[in-house]
């Protein structure tokens, strides 16, 4: 069975936002052209994810969920968040909700980090603790999961 990775979940959630916006807009929260402010978090989050991916590549360790890491990354953006890629995905959803401007796309946003935590982060943290022991536990005690 093929695994579904976080970017696919993000795409599914964006499709949910789109469907909710067009089928159940509830209320207009942000009017055009103010909706364009949503470009800031979408572009910013995209750059955040690219940077975090670059750090994995530069350190020559895997970025794929459920694969064993050969290095614990604790510098750069990882000093602020243990999961900057997942954080970037949540920020992207915030930006897309702003671009839509209606209330309904906001409904799915809290579900995304909850789902990612349950499916991916718990397993990843367990693997990191198993692989890096006290070093990871110390890092975990100093840096928050999200921000």
Backbone as a ProteinNet text record, in pm:
[ID]
protein_1_A
[PRIMARY]
XXXXXXXXXXXXXXXXXXXXXXXXXXXXXXXXXXXXXXXXXXXXXXXXXXXXXXXXXXXXXXXXXXXXXXXXXXXXXXXXXXXXXXXXXXXXXXXXXXXXXXXXXXXXXXXXXXXXXXXXXXXXXXXXXXXXXXXXXXXXXXXXXXX
[TERTIARY]
84.7	0	89	56.3	133.9	99.2	204.6	183.5	146.7	62.2	26.2	111.1	188.5	278.9	214.7	270.7	211.2	177.2	258.8	217.4	85.1	60.6	-67.4	-182.7	-160.9	-263.5	-289	-181.4	-197	-283.3	-255.9	-335.3	-482.4	-507	-644.6	-713.1	-641.7	-699.4	-724.8	-637.6	-662.1	-786.9	-804.9	-926.1	-1049.7	-1038.7	-1149.6	-1180.4	-1076.1	-1097	-1169.9	-1126.5	-1187.8	-1334.6	-1360.9	-1499.4	-1586.5	-1534.8	-1611.8	-1635.5	-1534.9	-1548.4	-1659.5	-1663.2	-1761.9	-1898.2	-1902.5	-2031.6	-2095.7	-2014.7	-2065.4	-1981.1	-1990.3	-1901.4	-1926.6	-2036.4	-2077	-2080.3	-1964.9	-1961.6	-1832.8	-1839.5	-1719.6	-1647.4	-1524.1	-1443.3	-1347.3	-1295.8	-1197.7	-1243.3	-1247.5	-1289.9	-1169.2	-1192	-1087.9	-1070.3	-954	-823.1	-747.8	-811.3	-743.6	-714.2	-790.8	-763.3	-622.1	-569.2	-435.8	-326.1	-356.7	-261.5	-232.2	-320.6	-298.1	-177.3	-131.3	-10.9	112.7	115.3	231.4	252.9	151.6	175.5	193.6	126.6	143.8	284.4	331.8	467.1	570.9	549.5	642.8	653.3	539.9	542.2	609.8	588.9	654.8	806.9	853.4	997	1049.8	971.4	1009.7	1029.2	934.7	943.3	1064.7	1086.8	1203.7	1333.3	1342.8	1461.8	1482.2	1376.3	1387	1427.6	1372.7	1411.9	1558.8	1603.9	1743.3	1836.4	1795.8	1876.8	1891.5	1784.8	1792.1	1888.2	1874.6	1959.7	2106.5	2131.8	2268.8	2331.5	2252.3	2302.4	2300.3	2253.8	2252	2177.8	2058.3	1972.2	1833.5	1756.9	1626.8	1524.4	1437.6	1326.8	1196.1	1200	1079.5	1033	904	849.7	871.2	893	907.2	1041.3	1131.6	1265.7	1360.4	1456	1549.1	1645	1652.2	1745	1884.1	1986	2122.3	2183.9	2109.7	2155.5	2036.7	2062.3	1961.1	1988.5	1892.5	1909.6	1848.7	1931.6	1885.7	1922.7	1981.6	2024	1933.3	1960	1878.8	1735	1643.9	1500.9	1458.8	1538.1	1507.3	1537	1592	1606.5	1476.1	1385.9	1258.6	1143.4	1148	1040.6	1100.7	1049.5	1095.9	1037.5	933.5	864.4	835.3	938.2	910.9	842.6	861.7	794.6	644.8	606.9	465	405.9	482.3	438.3	414.4	506.3	490	363.2	329.5	207.1	82.5	84.5	-28.2	-38.5	75	75.3	23.9	56.6	5.4	-147.7	-203.5	-350	-411	-342.8	-390	-391.5	-283.4	-277	-383.6	-408.2	-511.5	-650	-673.7	-802	-817.6	-709	-714.4	-744.6	-683.9	-707.9	-854.3	-914.9	-1056.8	-1142.7	-1109.6	-1179.9	-1307.5	-1351.6	-1474.2	-1439.4	-1538	-1514.3	-1492.7	-1559.7	-1557	-1418.8	-1329.9	-1197.2	-1115.9	-1149.2	-1077.9	-1110.1	-1224.4	-1271.1	-1171.9	-1109.7	-1021.9	-883.1	-845.4	-707.7	-670.3	-750.9	-710	-701.2	-773.9	-772.5	-638	-577.2	-451.6	-338.8	-304.9	-197.3	-232.2	-359.1	-401	-374.4	-413.8	-395.8	-247.3	-170.3	-26.9	42	1.2	59.1	31.2	-91.9	-130.9	-67.1	-59.9	-11.2	140.7	201.1	343.7	430.3	398.3	489.4	513	410.1	428.6	528.4	514.1	604	744.7	754.5	885.3	957.6	886.6	948.4	995.2	917.5	956.6	1083	1089.9	1208.1	1331.1	1311.7	1424.1	1473.6	1380.7	1420.8	1495.3	1448.5	1515.7	1654.8	1666.2	1792.4	1894.6	1845.6	1937.5	1930	1840.6	1833.3	1829.1	1922.4	1926.3	1945.1	2019.2	2040	1905.3	1821.3	1689.9	1599.8	1602.6	1518.9	1555	1684.1	1725.3	1674.5	1690.9	1641.4	1491.1	1420.9	1275.2	1232.4	1310.1	1275.9	1302.3	1384	1421.2	1346.4	1295.4	1231.1	1090.2	995.6	854.9	829.3	723.6	687.3	651.9	571.2	526.9	601.5	567.6	640.9	638.3
-118.8	0	124.9	217.6	340.3	434.9	492.3	584.5	722.6	790.9	929.5	1019.3	1107.9	1196.1	1331.6	1408	1536.3	1633	1647	1738.2	1697.3	1566.2	1520.4	1557.3	1544.7	1588.1	1738.1	1814.3	1958.8	1986.8	1920.1	1939.6	1904.3	1794.9	1755.2	1863.5	1919.3	2023.6	2152	2184.2	2300.8	2276.8	2154.2	2121.2	2131.6	2089.4	2106.5	2254.8	2335.2	2479.3	2536.2	2495.5	2544.6	2503.4	2377.4	2327.7	2401.7	2421.8	2493.9	2639.4	2701.6	2841.6	2856.5	2765.9	2779.2	2719.5	2616.1	2553.5	2603.4	2653.2	2697.2	2814.7	2928.8	3040.3	3103.2	3072.6	3123.3	3276	3340.9	3487.6	3538.7	3655.5	3719.5	3787.9	3743.1	3802.2	3907.6	3882.6	3971.6	4000.3	4126.3	4164.5	4189.4	4171.2	4204.2	4355	4410.5	4351.7	4310.9	4326.7	4287.5	4137.8	4057.8	3913.5	3885.7	3976.6	3956.6	3954	4002	3990.4	3843.7	3755.6	3612.1	3560.7	3639.8	3600.6	3600.4	3690.1	3694.8	3561.5	3507.8	3378.9	3263.3	3265.8	3153.9	3153.1	3266.7	3273.6	3252.8	3316.2	3299.8	3155.9	3087.7	2948.2	2859.6	2890.5	2814.6	2828.7	2950.9	2975.2	2905.7	2905.7	2836.6	2687.4	2626.7	2483.5	2454.6	2539.2	2519.6	2527.4	2626.7	2640.9	2518.7	2473.2	2357.5	2232.4	2216.6	2103	2113.3	2234.6	2257.6	2215.2	2245.2	2207.7	2055.5	1982	1835.5	1789	1848	1809.4	1839.9	1958.7	1999	1907.6	1861.4	1773	1625.4	1600.3	1465.8	1365.3	1404.3	1314.5	1312.7	1214.2	1197.8	1299.1	1335.6	1424	1344.5	1222.2	1140.9	1089.9	1105.9	1051.3	900.1	851.5	710.1	649.7	732.6	684.6	732.6	648.9	679.3	790.7	894	1005.3	965.5	1012.9	985.2	1104.4	1216.3	1334.7	1403	1458.8	1539.2	1685.3	1749	1888.6	1977.9	2063.3	2149.6	2296	2327.5	2465.8	2534.5	2661.7	2737.5	2747.6	2726.9	2736	2630.1	2524.7	2417.8	2456.9	2574.2	2627.6	2690.7	2720.1	2785.6	2685.6	2590.2	2491.8	2355.4	2251.1	2116	2068.2	2133.7	2090.2	2208.3	2277.3	2395	2363.4	2244	2209.3	2195.8	2123.7	2110.6	2246.2	2325.6	2460.5	2542.2	2532.1	2602.4	2560.7	2433.5	2385.2	2444.6	2456.5	2518.1	2666.2	2734.1	2876	2892.2	2798.4	2802.1	2795.7	2707.5	2698.2	2827.6	2894.4	3024.3	3125.2	3127.6	3219.4	3191.4	3065.2	3033.8	3071.2	3053.8	3096.6	3247.7	3321.6	3467.4	3503.5	3431	3458.9	3434.1	3331.3	3307.3	3417.4	3458.9	3569.5	3533.9	3408.1	3368.7	3288.6	3267.4	3201.2	3051	2986.1	2839.4	2776.9	2834.9	2771.7	2764.7	2847.3	2846.3	2721.5	2659.8	2545	2429.7	2406.2	2289.7	2310	2434.1	2461.5	2391.2	2394.8	2324.7	2172.6	2118.6	1974.5	1928.8	2011.3	1972.5	1944.7	2036.2	2003.2	1886.3	1873.5	1759.4	1628.9	1624	1504.2	1474	1574.6	1557.2	1509.6	1563.7	1519.6	1372.3	1331.4	1192.5	1094.7	1131	1036.7	1038.1	1156.2	1167.2	1205.3	1313.7	1368.5	1271.8	1207.4	1112.1	1002.6	948.8	842.7	897.8	1013.6	1073.6	1103.9	1158.5	1189	1062.4	958.2	830.8	776.6	786.3	739.8	824.1	955.3	1042.8	1014.8	989.8	958.3	825.2	729.9	600.5	614	696.1	709	800.9	904.7	1005.6	1020.5	947.4	940.2	1073.3	1090.4	1209.3	1337.6	1331.3	1450.8	1502	1409.5	1449.8	1495.8	1425.8	1465.6	1606.3	1638.6	1773.8	1876.9	1847	1935.6	1954.6	1844.3	1847.5	1933.6	1932.8	2013.3	2162.9	2195.3	2335.2	2401.4	2319.1	2373.9	2318	2407.8	2367.1	2291.6	2211.5	2131.3	2220	2320.7	2406.6	2539.1	2626.6	2754.7	2792.2
0	0	0	-83.6	-94.9	19.4	80.2	191.2	137.9	213.4	181	268.8	206.7	279.3	305.3	398.3	438.9	324.9	219.1	111.5	44.9	38.4	-18	74	205.3	300.7	286	267	248.1	125.8	16.9	-104.6	-80.4	-9.9	22.8	106.3	202.8	287.7	208.8	113.9	28.1	-56.1	-104.6	-180.3	-91.4	35.2	130.8	150.1	167.6	182.9	62.4	-54.8	-178.9	-186.2	-156.6	-160.4	-59.3	61.3	162.3	121.5	64.8	21.7	-81.7	-178.4	-285.5	-252.2	-167.6	-138.8	-10.1	83.9	213.4	263.7	198	232.4	369.8	435.8	567	570.8	580	589.2	527	471.2	416.1	531.4	559.5	665.5	611.9	492.1	431.4	288.8	252.8	117.9	29.5	-99.5	-196.8	-198.6	-205.4	-231.1	-104.2	13.3	137.6	142.9	67.6	63.7	12.5	-66.5	-123.2	-16.7	104	214.1	243.3	201.1	216.7	139.3	43.8	-30.2	59.1	159.4	249.2	321.7	391	456.5	358	244.2	151.2	93	46.3	-9.3	100.8	217.3	328.5	373.9	382.3	426.4	322.4	196.6	89.6	101.7	125.9	143	268.6	376.5	499.8	473.6	402.9	372.9	284.4	184.1	97.1	177	266.2	348.2	437.5	502.8	592.1	514	394.8	308.8	270.8	241.6	205.8	320.2	443.6	559.4	565.4	542.3	540.3	430.9	313.2	200	230	284.1	315.4	419.8	513.9	620.1	578.2	456.4	399.3	487.5	529.3	605.7	541.9	573.1	508.8	558.6	467.6	501.4	503.6	455.4	442.9	579.2	607	732	739.5	858.7	891	846.3	790.3	758.8	868.1	902	1009.9	968.4	1052.3	1029.2	1076.2	1002.8	1045.7	1118.5	1124.5	1197.3	1262.7	1378.9	1448.1	1414.9	1351.4	1311.8	1419.4	1477.9	1587.3	1565.7	1452.1	1429.2	1327.2	1302.6	1207.2	1253.5	1162.7	1193.3	1296	1306.2	1401.4	1545.9	1567.3	1703.2	1750.7	1656	1686.5	1688.6	1597	1584.7	1553.7	1619.2	1588	1456.4	1409.5	1288.3	1194.6	1146.7	1063.8	931	878.1	752.7	776	881.8	913.5	951.1	1024.4	1059.2	932.7	837.4	710.1	638.2	645.8	581.2	646.9	778.6	849.6	812.1	806.3	767.9	625.3	538	401.5	402.1	485.7	495.3	547.2	640.1	689.5	574.7	497.7	384.1	280.4	252.7	154.1	206.2	336.2	394.1	381.1	401.9	384.7	239.3	146.2	4	-33.3	22.9	-3.8	57.2	177.8	241.5	315.5	305.2	375.1	500.2	585	713.7	701.2	608.2	604.5	581	500.9	485.6	615	711.9	840.5	922.4	894.9	973.4	968.8	853.5	839.7	899.5	925.5	969	1099.6	1205.8	1329.4	1312.5	1216.6	1195.2	1137.9	1054.4	989.1	1089.6	1180.5	1275	1366.9	1402.7	1484.3	1409	1282.7	1200.8	1178.7	1144.9	1121.1	1250	1363.2	1490.8	1515.7	1491.5	1517.6	1420.4	1293	1191.6	1179.7	1187.7	1158.2	1278	1344.9	1445.3	1560.4	1609.4	1720.4	1683.2	1563.7	1518.6	1498.5	1434.5	1410.1	1540.8	1637.8	1766.6	1836.9	1828.1	1887.5	1821.1	1689.1	1616.5	1651.6	1664.1	1698.8	1840.6	1930.7	2067.8	2072.2	1996	1989.7	1926.4	1824	1753.6	1818.4	1888.7	1943	2095	2159	2304.4	2375.8	2469.8	2554.6	2476.8	2367.3	2285.5	2231.8	2184.9	2135	2249.5	2361.8	2475.1	2522.9	2523.5	2563.1	2461	2334.2	2228	2241.1	2262.8	2276.5	2395.6	2501.4	2619.1	2597.6	2500	2474.9	2360.2	2267.9	2148	2137	2114.1	2105.2	1975.9	1978.7	1861.4	1742.1	1765.6	1654.6	1658.4	1752.7	1769.7	1916.1
[MASK]
+++++++++++++++++++++++++++++++++++++++++++++++++++++++++++++++++++++++++++++++++++++++++++++++++++++++++++++++++++++++++++++++++++++++++++++++++++

